[in-house]
């Protein structure tokens, strides 16, 4: 079985936020490396997120150059599975 390659991931997240933590949890679940850009304490990260996503709401996650704006952890997980970047968990 072929190993999936590590996608390039940049996540625009708040340090303390249920939605942001949900996105982080998905990356942990699949052992994915990602760049965590703090949009609260670094306003340039926030400006970059708005410019790239076209909207002001977070979390925003850029995966292999494709921007997912205002997404939840389950939406990110669904995208990763749909694109074949991770394998769907096997139900017990």
C-alpha distances in whole Angstrom, upper triangle without the diagonal:
4,7,9,12,16,18,22,23,27,29,32,33,36,37,38,37,35,33,32,31,29,27,26,25,22,21,22,20,17,18,18,21,24,28,30,33,36,38,41,42,41,43,41,38,39,41,38,36,39,39,35,35,38,39,40,38,35,33,31,28,27,23,22,26,26,29,29,32,33,30,29,26,25,26,24,21,21,21,18,16,18,17,13,14,13,11,14,15,15,19,21
4,6,9,12,15,18,20,24,26,30,31,34,35,36,35,34,32,30,29,28,25,25,24,21,20,21,19,15,16,16,19,21,25,27,30,34,36,39,40,39,40,38,35,37,38,35,33,36,36,32,32,36,37,38,36,33,31,29,25,24,20,19,23,23,26,26,30,32,29,28,25,24,25,22,20,20,19,16,15,17,15,11,12,11,11,15,16,17,21,23
4,6,9,12,16,17,21,23,27,28,31,31,33,32,31,29,27,26,25,22,22,21,18,16,17,16,12,13,13,15,18,21,24,27,30,32,35,36,35,37,35,32,34,35,32,30,33,34,30,30,33,34,35,33,30,28,26,23,21,18,17,21,22,24,24,28,29,26,26,23,22,23,20,18,19,18,14,14,16,14,11,10,9,10,14,15,17,20,22
4,7,9,12,14,18,20,23,25,28,29,30,29,28,26,24,24,22,19,19,19,16,14,16,15,11,11,11,13,15,19,21,24,27,29,32,33,32,34,32,29,30,32,29,27,30,30,26,26,30,31,32,30,27,24,23,19,18,14,13,17,18,20,20,24,26,23,23,20,20,19,16,15,16,15,11,11,13,11,8,6,7,8,12,14,16,20,22
4,6,9,12,16,18,22,23,27,27,29,29,28,26,24,24,22,19,19,19,16,14,16,16,12,12,10,11,13,16,19,22,25,27,31,31,30,31,30,26,28,30,26,25,28,28,24,25,28,29,30,29,26,23,21,18,16,12,11,15,16,19,20,23,25,23,23,20,21,20,17,16,17,15,12,13,15,12,10,7,9,12,15,17,20,23,26
4,7,9,12,15,18,20,23,24,26,25,25,23,20,20,20,16,16,16,14,11,13,14,10,9,7,7,9,12,15,18,22,24,27,28,26,28,26,23,25,26,23,22,25,25,22,22,26,27,27,26,23,20,19,15,13,10,10,13,15,17,17,21,23,20,20,18,19,19,15,14,16,14,11,13,15,13,11,8,9,12,16,17,20,24,26
4,6,10,12,16,18,21,22,25,24,24,21,19,19,18,15,15,16,14,11,14,15,12,11,8,8,9,11,14,16,20,22,25,26,24,26,24,20,22,23,20,19,22,22,18,19,22,23,24,23,20,18,16,12,10,7,6,10,11,13,14,17,20,18,18,16,17,16,13,13,15,12,9,12,14,11,10,7,10,13,16,18,21,24,27
4,7,10,13,16,20,21,23,23,23,21,18,19,19,15,15,17,15,12,15,16,14,13,9,8,7,9,12,14,17,19,22,23,21,22,20,17,19,20,17,16,19,19,15,16,20,21,22,21,19,16,14,10,8,6,5,8,10,12,13,16,18,17,18,17,19,17,14,15,17,14,12,15,16,13,14,11,13,17,19,21,25,27,30
4,6,10,12,16,17,20,19,19,17,14,15,15,11,11,14,12,10,13,15,13,12,8,7,5,6,9,11,14,16,19,20,18,20,18,15,16,18,15,13,17,17,14,14,18,19,19,18,15,13,11,7,6,5,6,8,9,10,11,13,15,14,15,14,16,15,11,13,15,13,11,15,16,14,15,11,13,17,18,20,24,26,29
4,7,9,13,15,17,17,18,16,13,14,15,11,11,15,14,11,14,17,15,15,11,9,6,5,6,7,11,12,16,17,15,16,14,11,13,14,11,10,14,14,11,12,16,16,16,15,13,11,9,6,5,7,9,9,10,9,10,12,14,13,15,14,17,15,12,15,17,15,14,17,19,17,18,15,16,20,21,23,27,29,31
4,6,10,11,14,13,14,12,9,11,12,8,9,12,12,10,13,15,15,15,12,10,7,6,5,6,9,10,13,15,13,15,14,10,11,14,11,9,13,14,12,12,15,15,14,13,9,7,6,4,6,8,11,12,12,10,10,10,11,11,12,11,15,13,11,13,16,14,14,17,19,17,19,16,17,20,21,22,26,28,30
4,7,10,12,12,14,11,8,11,13,10,11,14,14,13,16,18,19,18,15,14,10,8,6,5,6,6,10,12,11,11,11,7,7,10,9,6,10,12,11,10,13,12,11,10,7,6,5,6,8,11,14,13,13,10,10,10,10,11,12,13,16,15,13,16,18,17,17,20,21,20,22,19,20,24,24,25,29,30,33
4,6,9,8,10,9,5,8,10,9,9,12,13,13,15,17,18,18,16,15,11,10,7,6,5,6,8,10,11,12,13,9,9,13,12,10,12,15,14,13,16,14,12,10,6,5,7,8,11,14,17,17,16,13,12,11,10,11,11,12,15,15,13,16,19,18,18,21,22,22,24,21,21,24,24,25,29,29,32
4,6,6,9,9,6,8,11,11,11,14,15,15,17,19,21,20,19,17,14,13,9,8,6,6,6,9,10,11,13,11,10,13,14,12,14,17,17,16,18,15,12,11,8,7,10,12,15,18,21,21,20,17,16,14,12,13,13,13,17,17,16,19,21,21,21,24,26,26,27,24,24,27,27,27,31,31,33
4,6,10,10,8,8,12,12,11,13,16,15,16,19,21,20,18,17,15,13,9,9,6,8,7,8,11,13,15,13,12,16,17,15,17,20,20,19,21,19,16,14,11,11,13,15,17,20,23,23,23,20,19,17,16,16,15,15,19,19,18,20,23,23,23,26,28,27,28,25,25,28,27,27,31,31,33
4,7,9,7,7,11,12,11,13,16,16,16,19,21,21,20,19,17,16,12,13,10,11,9,11,14,16,18,16,15,19,19,17,19,22,22,21,23,20,17,15,12,11,15,16,20,22,25,25,24,22,20,18,16,16,14,15,18,19,18,20,23,23,23,26,28,28,29,27,26,28,27,27,30,30,32
4,5,5,6,8,10,10,12,14,16,16,18,20,21,20,20,17,17,13,13,11,11,11,13,16,17,19,16,15,19,19,17,18,21,21,19,21,18,15,12,10,9,13,15,18,20,24,24,23,20,17,16,13,13,11,12,15,16,16,18,20,21,21,24,26,26,28,25,24,26,25,25,28,28,30
4,6,5,6,9,10,10,13,15,15,16,19,20,19,20,18,18,15,16,14,15,14,17,19,20,22,19,18,21,22,19,20,23,23,20,22,19,17,14,11,10,14,15,19,20,24,25,23,20,17,16,13,12,9,10,12,14,14,16,18,19,20,22,24,25,26,24,23,24,23,22,25,25,27
4,5,5,7,9,10,11,13,14,15,17,19,18,18,16,16,14,14,14,13,14,17,18,19,21,17,16,19,19,16,17,21,19,17,19,16,15,11,8,7,10,12,16,17,21,21,19,16,14,12,9,8,6,7,10,11,11,13,15,16,17,19,21,22,23,21,20,22,21,21,24,24,26
4,5,5,6,9,10,11,13,14,16,17,15,15,13,13,10,11,10,11,12,14,16,17,18,15,14,17,17,14,16,19,18,16,18,16,14,11,8,6,9,10,14,15,19,19,18,15,13,12,10,9,8,8,11,12,11,13,16,16,16,19,21,21,23,20,20,22,21,21,25,25,27
4,5,5,6,9,10,10,12,14,15,14,15,13,14,11,13,12,14,14,16,18,20,21,18,17,21,20,17,20,23,21,19,22,20,18,15,11,9,12,13,16,17,21,22,21,18,16,16,13,12,9,8,11,13,12,13,16,17,17,19,21,22,23,20,19,21,20,20,23,23,25
4,5,5,7,9,10,10,13,14,14,15,14,15,13,15,15,16,17,19,21,22,23,20,19,22,21,18,20,23,21,19,22,20,19,15,12,10,12,12,16,16,20,21,19,17,14,15,12,10,7,5,8,10,9,10,13,14,14,16,18,19,20,18,17,18,17,17,20,20,22
4,5,5,7,9,10,11,12,11,12,11,12,10,13,13,14,16,19,19,20,21,17,17,20,19,16,18,21,18,16,20,18,17,14,11,8,9,9,12,12,16,17,16,14,12,12,11,8,6,4,8,9,7,8,11,12,12,14,16,17,18,15,14,17,16,16,20,21,23
4,5,5,6,9,10,10,9,10,9,10,9,12,12,14,16,18,18,20,21,17,18,21,20,17,20,22,20,19,22,21,19,17,13,10,12,10,13,14,17,18,18,16,14,15,14,12,10,7,11,12,10,11,14,14,13,16,18,19,19,16,15,17,17,17,21,22,24
4,5,5,6,9,10,10,12,12,14,12,15,16,18,19,21,22,24,25,21,21,24,23,20,23,25,23,22,25,23,22,19,16,13,15,13,16,16,19,21,20,19,17,17,16,13,11,7,10,12,10,10,13,15,13,15,18,19,19,16,14,16,15,14,18,18,20
4,5,5,6,8,8,11,11,14,13,16,17,19,21,23,23,25,25,21,22,25,23,20,23,25,22,20,24,23,22,19,16,13,14,12,14,13,16,19,17,17,14,16,15,12,10,6,8,10,7,6,10,11,10,11,14,15,15,12,11,12,12,12,15,16,19
4,5,5,6,5,7,8,11,11,14,16,18,20,22,22,24,24,20,21,24,21,19,22,24,21,20,24,23,22,20,16,13,14,11,13,12,14,17,16,16,15,17,16,14,12,9,11,12,9,8,12,12,10,12,15,15,15,11,10,13,13,13,17,19,21
4,5,5,6,8,10,13,12,16,17,20,22,23,23,26,26,22,23,26,24,22,25,27,24,24,27,26,25,23,19,16,17,15,16,15,18,20,20,20,18,20,19,17,15,11,13,15,12,11,15,16,13,15,18,18,17,14,12,14,14,14,17,18,20
4,6,8,11,13,16,16,19,21,23,25,26,27,29,29,25,26,29,27,24,27,29,26,25,28,27,27,24,20,18,18,16,18,16,19,22,21,21,19,21,20,17,15,11,12,14,12,10,13,14,12,13,16,17,15,13,10,11,11,10,13,15,16
4,5,9,11,15,16,19,21,24,26,27,27,29,29,25,26,29,26,24,27,28,25,24,28,27,27,25,21,18,18,15,16,14,16,19,19,19,18,21,21,17,16,12,13,14,12,9,12,13,10,11,14,14,12,10,7,9,10,10,13,15,17
4,7,10,13,14,18,20,23,25,26,26,28,28,24,25,28,26,24,27,28,25,25,29,28,28,26,22,19,19,16,17,15,16,20,20,20,20,22,22,19,18,14,16,17,14,12,16,16,12,14,17,17,15,12,10,12,13,13,16,19,20
4,6,10,12,15,18,20,23,24,23,25,25,21,23,25,22,20,24,25,22,22,25,25,25,23,20,17,16,13,13,11,13,16,16,17,17,19,20,17,16,13,15,16,12,11,15,14,11,13,16,15,13,10,9,12,14,15,18,21,23
4,7,9,13,16,19,21,22,21,23,22,19,21,23,20,19,23,23,21,21,25,25,24,23,19,17,16,13,13,11,12,15,16,17,17,19,20,18,18,15,17,18,14,14,17,16,13,16,19,17,16,12,13,16,18,18,22,24,26
4,6,9,12,15,18,18,17,19,18,15,17,19,17,15,19,20,17,18,21,21,21,19,16,14,13,10,10,9,11,13,14,14,14,16,17,16,16,14,17,16,13,14,17,15,13,17,19,17,17,13,14,18,19,20,24,26,28
4,6,10,12,15,15,14,16,15,12,14,16,14,13,17,18,15,16,20,20,19,18,15,13,12,10,10,11,12,13,15,14,15,16,17,16,17,16,19,18,15,17,20,18,16,20,21,20,20,17,18,21,23,24,27,29,32
4,6,9,12,12,12,14,13,10,12,15,13,12,16,17,15,16,19,18,17,16,12,11,11,9,11,12,15,15,16,14,15,15,15,15,15,14,18,18,15,17,20,18,17,21,23,21,22,19,19,23,23,24,28,29,32
4,6,9,9,8,10,10,6,8,11,10,9,13,14,13,14,17,16,15,14,11,10,10,10,11,14,16,15,16,14,15,14,15,15,16,16,20,19,16,19,22,20,19,23,24,23,24,21,22,26,26,27,31,33,35
4,6,6,6,8,9,7,8,11,11,10,13,15,15,15,18,16,14,13,11,10,11,12,14,17,19,19,19,16,16,15,15,16,16,17,21,20,18,21,23,22,22,25,27,26,27,24,25,28,28,29,33,34,36
4,6,5,6,8,5,4,8,9,8,10,13,13,13,15,13,10,10,9,9,10,12,14,17,20,19,19,16,16,14,13,15,16,17,21,20,18,21,24,22,23,26,27,26,28,26,26,30,30,31,34,35,38
4,6,6,9,8,7,11,12,11,13,16,17,16,18,15,12,12,10,11,13,15,18,21,24,23,22,19,19,17,15,17,18,19,23,22,21,24,26,25,26,29,30,30,32,29,29,32,32,33,36,37,39
4,6,9,9,9,12,13,13,15,17,19,19,20,19,15,16,14,15,16,18,20,23,25,24,24,21,21,20,19,20,21,22,25,25,24,26,29,28,28,31,33,32,33,30,31,34,34,35,38,39,41
4,5,6,7,9,10,11,13,15,16,17,18,17,15,15,14,15,15,16,18,21,23,21,22,20,20,19,18,20,21,22,26,25,23,26,29,27,27,31,32,31,32,29,30,34,34,35,39,40,42
4,5,5,6,9,10,11,12,14,15,16,15,12,14,13,15,15,17,18,21,23,21,22,19,20,18,17,20,22,23,26,25,24,27,29,27,28,31,32,31,33,30,31,35,35,36,40,41,43
4,5,5,6,9,10,10,12,14,15,15,13,15,14,15,14,16,16,20,21,19,20,17,19,17,18,20,22,24,27,25,23,27,29,27,27,31,31,30,32,29,30,34,35,36,40,41,44
4,5,5,6,9,10,10,12,14,13,12,13,11,12,11,12,13,16,18,16,17,14,16,14,15,17,19,20,23,22,20,23,25,23,23,27,28,26,28,25,27,30,31,32,36,37,40
4,5,5,6,9,10,10,11,10,8,10,9,10,10,12,14,17,19,17,17,14,15,13,13,15,18,19,22,21,19,23,25,23,24,27,28,27,29,26,28,31,31,33,36,37,40
4,5,5,6,9,10,10,10,9,11,12,13,12,14,15,18,20,17,17,15,16,14,15,18,20,22,25,23,22,25,27,24,25,29,29,28,30,28,30,33,33,35,39,40,43
4,6,5,6,8,10,11,10,12,12,13,11,12,12,15,16,14,14,12,14,13,14,17,19,21,24,22,20,23,25,22,23,26,26,25,27,25,27,30,31,33,37,38,41
4,5,5,6,8,8,8,9,8,9,7,9,9,13,15,13,12,9,10,9,10,13,16,17,20,18,16,20,21,19,20,24,24,22,25,23,24,28,28,30,34,35,38
4,6,5,5,5,5,8,9,11,9,12,12,16,18,15,14,11,12,9,11,14,17,19,22,19,18,22,23,21,22,26,25,24,27,25,27,30,30,32,36,37,40
4,6,5,8,9,12,13,14,11,13,12,16,17,14,13,11,13,11,13,16,20,22,24,21,20,24,24,22,23,27,26,24,27,26,28,31,32,34,38,39,42
4,6,8,10,12,12,13,9,10,9,12,13,10,10,7,10,9,12,14,18,20,22,19,17,21,21,18,20,23,22,21,24,22,24,28,28,31,34,36,39
4,5,8,9,10,10,7,9,9,12,14,11,9,6,7,6,9,11,15,17,19,16,15,19,19,16,18,21,21,19,23,21,23,26,27,29,32,34,37
4,7,9,11,13,10,13,13,16,17,14,13,10,10,8,10,14,17,20,21,18,18,22,22,19,21,25,23,22,26,25,27,30,30,32,36,37,40
4,6,9,11,9,12,14,17,19,17,15,11,11,7,8,12,15,18,20,17,17,21,21,19,22,25,24,23,27,25,27,30,29,31,35,36,39
4,7,9,9,13,15,18,21,18,17,13,12,9,8,12,15,18,20,18,18,22,22,21,23,26,26,25,28,27,28,31,30,32,35,36,39
4,7,7,11,14,17,20,18,16,13,11,7,5,9,11,14,17,15,15,19,19,18,21,23,23,24,26,25,26,28,27,29,32,33,35
3,5,9,12,15,18,17,15,12,10,7,5,7,9,12,14,13,13,16,17,17,18,21,22,22,24,22,23,25,25,26,30,30,33
4,7,10,13,16,16,14,11,9,7,5,6,7,9,12,11,10,13,15,14,16,19,19,19,22,19,20,23,22,23,27,27,30
4,7,10,13,12,10,7,6,5,5,6,9,11,13,11,10,13,15,13,14,18,18,17,20,18,19,22,22,24,27,28,31
4,6,10,10,8,6,5,7,8,8,10,10,13,10,8,11,13,11,11,15,15,14,17,14,16,19,19,21,25,26,29
4,7,6,5,4,6,8,11,11,13,13,15,13,10,13,14,11,11,15,15,13,16,13,16,19,20,22,26,28,31
4,5,5,6,8,11,14,12,14,14,15,13,9,12,13,9,9,12,13,10,12,10,12,16,17,20,23,26,29
4,6,8,11,14,17,16,18,17,18,16,13,15,15,12,11,14,14,11,12,10,13,17,19,22,25,28,31
4,6,10,12,16,16,18,18,20,17,14,17,17,13,13,17,16,13,15,14,17,20,22,25,28,31,34
4,7,10,13,13,16,16,17,14,12,14,14,11,12,15,14,11,14,13,16,19,20,23,27,29,32
4,6,10,10,13,14,16,12,11,14,14,11,13,16,15,14,17,15,18,21,21,24,27,29,32
4,7,6,10,11,12,9,8,12,12,9,11,14,14,13,16,15,17,19,19,22,25,26,30
4,6,9,12,13,10,10,14,14,12,14,17,17,17,20,18,20,23,22,24,28,29,32
4,7,10,12,10,10,14,14,13,16,18,18,19,21,20,21,23,22,24,27,28,31
4,7,8,6,7,10,11,10,13,15,15,16,18,17,18,20,19,20,24,24,27
4,6,5,6,9,10,11,12,14,15,17,19,17,17,19,17,18,21,21,24
4,5,5,6,9,10,11,12,14,15,17,15,14,16,14,15,18,19,21
4,5,5,6,9,10,11,12,14,15,15,13,14,12,13,16,16,19
4,5,5,6,9,10,10,12,14,14,13,15,13,15,18,18,22
4,5,5,6,9,10,11,12,11,11,13,12,14,18,19,22
4,5,5,6,9,10,11,10,8,10,9,10,14,15,18
4,6,5,6,9,10,10,10,10,9,11,14,15,19
4,5,5,6,8,8,9,11,11,14,17,18,22
4,6,5,6,5,6,8,9,12,15,17,21
4,5,5,6,5,6,6,9,12,14,18
4,5,8,8,9,9,13,15,17,21
4,5,8,10,11,15,17,20,23
4,5,7,9,12,15,18,21
4,7,10,13,16,18,22
4,6,9,12,15,18
4,6,9,12,15
4,6,9,12
4,6,9
4,6
4
